[in-house]
Amino acid sequence: MIAQRTAVPGVAPRSPAPLRQAERTSRALRRSTRLAFALLVILAFVSPIYLTIVNAFKTNAAIASSPQSVPLHPTLRNVSAALSQPGHVLELGLRNSLIVVVCSVALLIPLGSAFSFYISRKRTRVRAAVMAALAAGLMIPPQITVLPIIKILTLIGLDHTYPGLILSNLGGGYLSFAVFVYVGFMRSIPAEVILAARIDGATGLRIWWKIVMPLVRPATATVGIFLSLWIWNDFLNPLLIIGPLTGQTVTVGLYDAVSNQVQPDYGLQFGFMFLAALIPVAGYLLAQKQFRAGLTAGSTR
Amino acid sequence: MKPLRIRLARLDTGLGAIAALAMVLYLMFLIVPVLLSLKTSFTNQNILFPTSKFVGLANYRTALHDMQLRSSIEFTLALAVAVTIVANAAGLCFAVLLNRTSLSYRVLRTLAFLPQVISGIIAGFVWSWMLSPTGLVNHILTGSGLVSQPVNWLGTPQLAQLSAGLVVSWVLSGFTTVVYLAALQNIPRELYEASSIDGASSRQQFRMITFRMVAPATTISVVICLITVLKLYDIITALTGGGPAYATRSIAMYIISVGFSNDAYGYASAIAMVLLVLTAIIALSVTTVLRRREVEL
């Protein structure tokens, strides 16, 4: 399983020429066997996603008879049926989810990074206490906070509204996650850089925006990608905070549409799931470079 | 020195204001809700009755004898342990397999995270179709002649619990793979080169280098898997709805059903507190044990 680093300089070239030829062929063979094995394992692993895509374009009869095949006679019936649900749950859901994700992440990034910069300049004891309080946010299950959050939102007149849902997203575990990522990255910024700007009379806000933010761009990418995915896929908070009446996010809309089917129409389900997953999957694939950069940089901190 | 510090403090007012806002939001939507939940857990608050009164530890005493709560705790704990082991083993194997620089491996690495990208609701629904009597798994099993009758994977309590473990492990393996890949990319190549000059076999290299060097990643990955399963709601809701016969109902699902279907907020809050304490104990003790292991390895 493990990396075989056969190319050790000073060892390999000692063998005579014909043997080296044979060794090279066997090494090439081993390499392609390994790739074939990896391909097989990972394709099997992601097969449920492949099935969602291909079956979204098949008739119910084709789904039942050959669920694993590619759609030989592709049909758009499922996708268009999903798009013409009563009350346009899918279109509205996609719009609502986009609004919630964009607003929440656009507010969480400046809140999280400015807060991280502020406490990273505080004394160690203060910082440790704040970080411990924030660690609780990563651990506390949303089921514990969601009932009181609805009460608090009712008190300020924002219950069952999207501003209420977005506001509650700003406060919980999402903020903790953002702060943890940012604080890790900010530790690597040399104190001299900040001090130099200080001596020039720059305000804290200006240093944060002009110097710190450009330096922690990989952290911003990590935070942005993970929070977007989590908030888009969140089920419990929108379900309970928005409630059934006001129109829903796409995840809750999908759940309602599928679980309310008396007779399962798998074609329609796949069409619905395909469209619901399209935006996060496309966004993830587009942000690949940032995703990788953020992860490698994040783990070296 | 003092005037300078005052001047610097004034420079920080804007930044301090944003930091204060973040803190207020955190207090308002996390700390205060937890305290409110704690307070509610000592009352008989119920949406059907306008007034509620302090009942002391009555809700907690009820919880002690609640067999439905006990079975959901047992299921959730077993699921957390099983999923954490499976997802971490799979994630480490996948990461070792995919830790190559060529384009093909990069594409495969991108694909491996996909189970985390789709929502738990979609994962639950796709798998509930795959595991249904007419679904793909039975299609393959009956087609290859391995079984004569389709297996109802979600139909009996034991099989449904097993299936839930499989599906949750599938989702979390996408995450653990990425965590271990990031860790593997930080192991200095010299370690492998030096050990292969010393004649170490690839199995020895895995045991002596890879396995030890990923120890910090293991700590993070294990703790996040445990916490995720302890508060799990969406995947199982879509996969089994908690059935059959409540065999796959997680603690989180039980809290929501008590609080929202039965409207017993007081009792739901008490169970929520039990879940909070359980999560805290498990997360803290596992972190302590694994941190110590990091040093020893």
Chai-1 contact restraints between the chains, C-beta under 6 A:
chainA,res_idxA,chainB,res_idxB,connection_type,confidence,min_distance_angstrom,max_distance_angstrom,comment,restraint_id
A,M1,B,V96,contact,1.0,0.0,6.0,A-B,restraint_1
A,I2,B,S202,contact,1.0,0.0,6.0,A-B,restraint_2
A,I2,B,Q205,contact,1.0,0.0,6.0,A-B,restraint_3
A,I2,B,F206,contact,1.0,0.0,6.0,A-B,restraint_4
A,Q4,B,S202,contact,1.0,0.0,6.0,A-B,restraint_5
A,R5,B,Y192,contact,1.0,0.0,6.0,A-B,restraint_6
A,R5,B,E193,contact,1.0,0.0,6.0,A-B,restraint_7
A,R5,B,S196,contact,1.0,0.0,6.0,A-B,restraint_8
A,V8,B,S196,contact,1.0,0.0,6.0,A-B,restraint_9
A,L35,B,S104,contact,1.0,0.0,6.0,A-B,restraint_10
A,A38,B,L97,contact,1.0,0.0,6.0,A-B,restraint_11
A,A38,B,L108,contact,1.0,0.0,6.0,A-B,restraint_12
A,I42,B,L108,contact,1.0,0.0,6.0,A-B,restraint_13
A,I42,B,L111,contact,1.0,0.0,6.0,A-B,restraint_14
A,I42,B,A112,contact,1.0,0.0,6.0,A-B,restraint_15
A,V46,B,L111,contact,1.0,0.0,6.0,A-B,restraint_16
A,V46,B,L114,contact,1.0,0.0,6.0,A-B,restraint_17
A,P48,B,V126,contact,1.0,0.0,6.0,A-B,restraint_18
A,I49,B,L114,contact,1.0,0.0,6.0,A-B,restraint_19
A,T52,B,V126,contact,1.0,0.0,6.0,A-B,restraint_20
A,P67,B,L136,contact,1.0,0.0,6.0,A-B,restraint_21
A,P67,B,H139,contact,1.0,0.0,6.0,A-B,restraint_22
A,L111,B,A22,contact,1.0,0.0,6.0,A-B,restraint_23
A,A114,B,L15,contact,1.0,0.0,6.0,A-B,restraint_24
A,A114,B,I18,contact,1.0,0.0,6.0,A-B,restraint_25
A,F115,B,A19,contact,1.0,0.0,6.0,A-B,restraint_26
A,F115,B,A22,contact,1.0,0.0,6.0,A-B,restraint_27
A,Y118,B,L15,contact,1.0,0.0,6.0,A-B,restraint_28
A,Y118,B,A19,contact,1.0,0.0,6.0,A-B,restraint_29
A,G137,B,L30,contact,1.0,0.0,6.0,A-B,restraint_30
A,M139,B,I227,contact,1.0,0.0,6.0,A-B,restraint_31
A,M139,B,T279,contact,1.0,0.0,6.0,A-B,restraint_32
A,M139,B,A283,contact,1.0,0.0,6.0,A-B,restraint_33
A,P141,B,K231,contact,1.0,0.0,6.0,A-B,restraint_34
A,P141,B,L275,contact,1.0,0.0,6.0,A-B,restraint_35
A,Q143,B,A252,contact,1.0,0.0,6.0,A-B,restraint_36
A,Q143,B,I255,contact,1.0,0.0,6.0,A-B,restraint_37
A,Q143,B,A272,contact,1.0,0.0,6.0,A-B,restraint_38
A,I144,B,S37,contact,1.0,0.0,6.0,A-B,restraint_39
A,I144,B,A272,contact,1.0,0.0,6.0,A-B,restraint_40
A,I144,B,L276,contact,1.0,0.0,6.0,A-B,restraint_41
A,T145,B,P33,contact,1.0,0.0,6.0,A-B,restraint_42
A,L147,B,G259,contact,1.0,0.0,6.0,A-B,restraint_43
A,P148,B,P33,contact,1.0,0.0,6.0,A-B,restraint_44
A,P148,B,L36,contact,1.0,0.0,6.0,A-B,restraint_45
A,P148,B,S37,contact,1.0,0.0,6.0,A-B,restraint_46
A,I149,B,F29,contact,1.0,0.0,6.0,A-B,restraint_47
A,I149,B,P33,contact,1.0,0.0,6.0,A-B,restraint_48
A,S168,B,F29,contact,1.0,0.0,6.0,A-B,restraint_49
A,L170,B,L25,contact,1.0,0.0,6.0,A-B,restraint_50
A,G171,B,L25,contact,1.0,0.0,6.0,A-B,restraint_51
A,G171,B,Y26,contact,1.0,0.0,6.0,A-B,restraint_52
A,G171,B,M28,contact,1.0,0.0,6.0,A-B,restraint_53
A,G171,B,F29,contact,1.0,0.0,6.0,A-B,restraint_54
A,G171,B,L30,contact,1.0,0.0,6.0,A-B,restraint_55
A,G172,B,F29,contact,1.0,0.0,6.0,A-B,restraint_56
A,G172,B,L30,contact,1.0,0.0,6.0,A-B,restraint_57
A,L175,B,Y26,contact,1.0,0.0,6.0,A-B,restraint_58
A,T203,B,L11,contact,1.0,0.0,6.0,A-B,restraint_59
A,T203,B,G14,contact,1.0,0.0,6.0,A-B,restraint_60
A,G204,B,L11,contact,1.0,0.0,6.0,A-B,restraint_61
A,G204,B,D12,contact,1.0,0.0,6.0,A-B,restraint_62
A,G204,B,L15,contact,1.0,0.0,6.0,A-B,restraint_63
A,L205,B,G14,contact,1.0,0.0,6.0,A-B,restraint_64
A,L205,B,L15,contact,1.0,0.0,6.0,A-B,restraint_65
A,W208,B,L15,contact,1.0,0.0,6.0,A-B,restraint_66
A,N233,B,S119,contact,1.0,0.0,6.0,A-B,restraint_67
A,F235,B,I121,contact,1.0,0.0,6.0,A-B,restraint_68
A,F235,B,D234,contact,1.0,0.0,6.0,A-B,restraint_69
A,L236,B,Y233,contact,1.0,0.0,6.0,A-B,restraint_70
A,T251,B,S119,contact,1.0,0.0,6.0,A-B,restraint_71
A,T251,B,I121,contact,1.0,0.0,6.0,A-B,restraint_72
A,L254,B,I121,contact,1.0,0.0,6.0,A-B,restraint_73
A,Y255,B,I121,contact,1.0,0.0,6.0,A-B,restraint_74
A,V258,B,F125,contact,1.0,0.0,6.0,A-B,restraint_75
A,M273,B,I122,contact,1.0,0.0,6.0,A-B,restraint_76
A,A277,B,I118,contact,1.0,0.0,6.0,A-B,restraint_77
A,A277,B,I122,contact,1.0,0.0,6.0,A-B,restraint_78
A,P280,B,V117,contact,1.0,0.0,6.0,A-B,restraint_79
A,V281,B,V117,contact,1.0,0.0,6.0,A-B,restraint_80
A,Y284,B,V117,contact,1.0,0.0,6.0,A-B,restraint_81
A,Q288,B,T110,contact,1.0,0.0,6.0,A-B,restraint_82
A,L295,B,A182,contact,1.0,0.0,6.0,A-B,restraint_83
A,T296,B,A182,contact,1.0,0.0,6.0,A-B,restraint_84
A,T296,B,Q185,contact,1.0,0.0,6.0,A-B,restraint_85
A,S299,B,A182,contact,1.0,0.0,6.0,A-B,restraint_86
A,S299,B,N186,contact,1.0,0.0,6.0,A-B,restraint_87
A,T300,B,N186,contact,1.0,0.0,6.0,A-B,restraint_88
